[in-house]
Amino acid sequence: MKQIKITQIRSRIGRPERQKLTLDALGLRKMHQTVIHDATPQILGMVDAVKHLLRVEEL
């Protein structure tokens, strides 16, 4: 399965609680933190919900 590298590039301050919880579920807790996940439909759905806060690259 292919993997994606997800980096938080914008702040969570002032965002709705639901978006903050989505970032937490992805494992992103700080600015410029990077995590690697398998590109499952669940992960891609979460990324799509907060795509304006993230940079996503395929590995």
ZALUMLUM-484913 format. One line per 10 residues: number of its first residue (from 0); their letters; for each residue x negated, y, z negated of C-alpha. Coordinates in Angstrom, 1 decimal. Example, Ala and Ser with C-alpha at 12.3 -4.5 7.8 and 13.67 -1.06 7.14 Angstrom:
# ZALUMLUM-484913
0 = as = -12.3/-4.5/-7.8 | -13.7/-1.1/-7.1;
END
This chain:
# ZALUMLUM-484913
0 = mkqikitqir = 0.0/0.0/0.0 | -1.3/3.5/0.8 | -2.2/5.9/-2.0 | -1.8/9.6/-2.4 | -3.8/12.1/-4.3 | -1.6/14.7/-6.0 | -3.0/18.0/-7.4 | -1.1/20.6/-9.3 | -1.8/24.0/-7.8 | 0.9/26.2/-9.3;
10 = srigrperqk = 1.9/26.8/-12.9 | 4.8/25.1/-14.6 | 5.5/28.2/-16.7 | 9.0/29.5/-16.1 | 10.1/26.4/-14.2 | 13.3/24.5/-15.0 | 12.9/21.8/-17.6 | 13.7/19.1/-15.0 | 10.7/20.2/-12.9 | 8.4/20.1/-16.0;
20 = ltldalglrk = 9.6/16.6/-16.8 | 8.9/15.5/-13.2 | 5.3/16.8/-13.5 | 4.9/14.9/-16.8 | 6.2/11.8/-15.2 | 3.6/12.1/-12.4 | 0.9/12.5/-15.1 | 0.2/16.2/-14.4 | -0.2/18.2/-17.6 | -2.7/20.9/-16.6;
30 = mhqtvihdat = -3.4/23.2/-13.7 | -5.8/21.7/-11.0 | -5.4/18.2/-12.5 | -5.5/15.4/-10.0 | -3.9/12.0/-10.1 | -3.7/9.1/-7.7 | -0.6/7.1/-7.2 | 0.7/4.4/-4.8 | 3.0/6.0/-2.2 | 6.2/4.3/-3.4;
40 = pqilgmvdav = 9.7/5.7/-2.7 | 10.0/6.7/-6.4 | 6.8/8.6/-6.4 | 7.5/10.3/-3.1 | 10.9/11.4/-4.4 | 9.3/13.0/-7.4 | 6.7/14.7/-5.3 | 9.4/16.1/-3.0 | 11.2/17.5/-6.0 | 8.2/19.7/-7.0;
50 = khllrveel = 6.4/20.0/-3.7 | 6.1/23.7/-4.1 | 3.8/23.2/-7.1 | 1.6/20.5/-5.7 | -1.0/19.7/-3.0 | -0.7/16.1/-1.7 | -3.3/14.2/0.3 | -3.3/10.7/1.7 | -6.2/8.4/0.9;
END
